[in-house]
Amino acid sequence: MGAGIQEDALRAMLEGGAVREVLISRHGDQWGLAIRLGGAGNRWLPVRSRREVQHTWSSLTAVGRYRRFGD
């Protein structure tokens, strides 16, 4: 999973209305967040941090708090 979107770019895309769908999924004991920019034919891009290929959170509540950064 080499492709992904960094947090700063995600913020700009959310503000611009480019994000069409958001997927929150469980990976073992961690949670991940991915976005899709276009319709059903486009691929999911995992949200990544500067250090991680896919940013993960320890709980679904933590993902919800992170999601609110665009509000």
C-alpha positions as CSV (number, residue, x, y, z in Angstrom):
1,M,0.0,0.0,0.0
2,G,2.5,2.6,-1.2
3,A,0.0,5.3,-2.2
4,G,-1.8,7.3,0.4
5,I,-2.7,10.8,1.3
6,Q,-1.0,12.8,4.0
7,E,-2.9,14.6,6.7
8,D,-2.2,18.1,5.3
9,A,-3.5,17.2,1.8
10,L,-6.5,15.5,3.4
11,R,-7.5,18.8,5.2
12,A,-7.3,20.7,1.9
13,M,-9.3,18.2,0.0
14,L,-12.0,18.1,2.7
15,E,-12.2,21.9,2.7
16,G,-12.5,21.8,-1.1
17,G,-15.2,19.2,-1.2
18,A,-13.1,16.7,-3.1
19,V,-13.6,13.7,-0.7
20,R,-16.6,11.6,-1.8
21,E,-16.4,8.7,0.6
22,V,-14.7,7.8,3.9
23,L,-14.0,4.3,5.1
24,I,-13.0,3.4,8.6
25,S,-11.8,-0.1,9.1
26,R,-10.3,-2.3,11.7
27,H,-6.8,-3.8,11.3
28,G,-6.2,-6.2,14.2
29,D,-6.3,-4.0,17.4
30,Q,-5.9,-0.7,15.4
31,W,-8.3,1.4,13.3
32,G,-7.5,3.0,9.9
33,L,-9.1,5.7,7.8
34,A,-9.2,5.8,3.9
35,I,-10.8,8.1,1.5
36,R,-12.1,7.9,-2.1
37,L,-12.0,11.0,-4.2
38,G,-14.2,10.0,-7.1
39,G,-16.9,7.5,-7.8
40,A,-17.1,3.7,-7.2
41,G,-14.4,3.1,-9.8
42,N,-11.6,4.9,-8.0
43,R,-9.4,3.3,-5.4
44,W,-9.3,3.9,-1.7
45,L,-6.4,6.1,-0.4
46,P,-5.3,5.4,3.1
47,V,-4.6,8.4,5.3
48,R,-1.0,8.5,6.2
49,S,1.2,10.4,8.5
50,R,4.7,11.6,7.9
51,R,6.1,8.5,9.6
52,E,3.5,5.8,8.7
53,V,2.3,4.4,5.4
54,Q,-1.1,4.1,7.0
55,H,-2.0,6.2,10.1
56,T,-3.7,4.0,12.7
57,W,-5.6,4.8,15.9
58,S,-6.1,2.7,19.0
59,S,-9.9,3.1,19.2
60,L,-12.8,4.1,17.0
61,T,-13.4,7.0,19.4
62,A,-9.9,8.3,18.6
63,V,-10.7,8.2,14.8
64,G,-13.9,10.2,15.5
65,R,-11.9,12.9,17.3
66,Y,-9.4,13.0,14.5
67,R,-12.2,13.3,11.9
68,R,-13.4,16.5,13.6
69,F,-10.2,18.4,12.7
70,G,-12.0,19.5,9.5
71,D,-14.9,21.1,11.4
